[in-house]
Amino acid sequence: MTDEERQAAGLEMRTKVLGEASAEAARASRNDFNGEIQDYMLREVWGSIWNRPGLDLKTRSCMVLSVMMALGRWEEFRLHVKAGFNNGLGKDDIKEIILQNIAYCGAPVGRRGVIEAEAAFSEMNI
């Protein structure tokens, strides 16, 4: 696959997972400084990794949510709670991800996961 093909596949995947509003926000924020970085992430993360055949999107979402919790990347966690719903996750799945991570990351991380997940649910009106 050429760079251009991975770029196109990445744009399609990012839009599918994160939604059109997120894709539009990325386009609107593009500038001379971040353009090359955006292209790299679109091509490599979304075009290559998210498009690999080994895992379905629901599983990938579970993995991303767990990593974001472990790293304390709460803005990204909230974004991927919403994305998880695009990939077939429901509230019960999110709850199980949080519970699983309490065992490995601790109760404070789990508590914050609940706060961020509930905020995402509220933003999605669910």
GIJOBEL-V332929 format. One record per residue. N is the residue number from 0. RES is the residue in one small letter. PHI is phi in whole degrees, 0 to 359 (none if undefined). NEAR is the number of other ideal C-beta (glycine too) atoms within 8 Angstrom. Layout:
n:res:phi:near
N:RES:PHI:NEAR
N:RES:PHI:NEAR
This chain:
n:res:phi:near
0:m:none:5
1:t:284:5
2:d:303:6
3:e:295:6
4:e:293:9
5:r:294:13
6:q:298:12
7:a:295:9
8:a:296:12
9:g:295:17
10:l:297:12
11:e:297:8
12:m:292:12
13:r:300:14
14:t:295:11
15:k:297:8
16:v:280:13
17:l:265:11
18:g:97:10
19:e:297:6
20:a:298:6
21:s:293:11
22:a:297:12
23:e:294:8
24:a:298:8
25:a:296:10
26:r:297:7
27:a:292:6
28:s:271:7
29:r:297:8
30:n:211:6
31:d:298:3
32:f:285:5
33:n:264:8
34:g:302:9
35:e:294:6
36:i:294:8
37:q:300:10
38:d:300:9
39:y:299:8
40:m:296:9
41:l:298:13
42:r:289:13
43:e:273:11
44:v:287:10
45:w:277:16
46:g:281:17
47:s:260:11
48:i:292:7
49:w:293:13
50:n:264:9
51:r:294:7
52:p:279:2
53:g:291:3
54:l:228:7
55:d:281:6
56:l:295:11
57:k:298:11
58:t:296:8
59:r:300:11
60:s:297:15
61:c:302:12
62:m:295:9
63:v:297:10
64:l:300:14
65:s:296:11
66:v:295:9
67:m:297:12
68:m:296:16
69:a:299:10
70:l:271:6
71:g:71:7
72:r:267:8
73:w:287:9
74:e:296:6
75:e:291:8
76:f:302:14
77:r:299:13
78:l:302:10
79:h:278:12
80:v:298:14
81:k:297:13
82:a:298:13
83:g:303:15
84:f:294:11
85:n:293:10
86:n:256:12
87:g:100:9
88:l:281:10
89:g:236:7
90:k:303:7
91:d:297:6
92:d:295:11
93:i:299:13
94:k:300:9
95:e:295:8
96:i:298:13
97:i:297:13
98:l:300:9
99:q:300:9
100:n:286:14
101:i:301:11
102:a:297:6
103:y:252:6
104:c:246:9
105:g:105:6
106:a:298:6
107:p:300:6
108:v:293:13
109:g:298:14
110:r:300:8
111:r:294:11
112:g:300:13
113:v:298:9
114:i:302:8
115:e:290:12
116:a:296:14
117:e:296:8
118:a:296:9
119:a:296:11
120:f:300:10
121:s:297:7
122:e:297:8
123:m:268:8
124:n:58:4
125:i:233:5
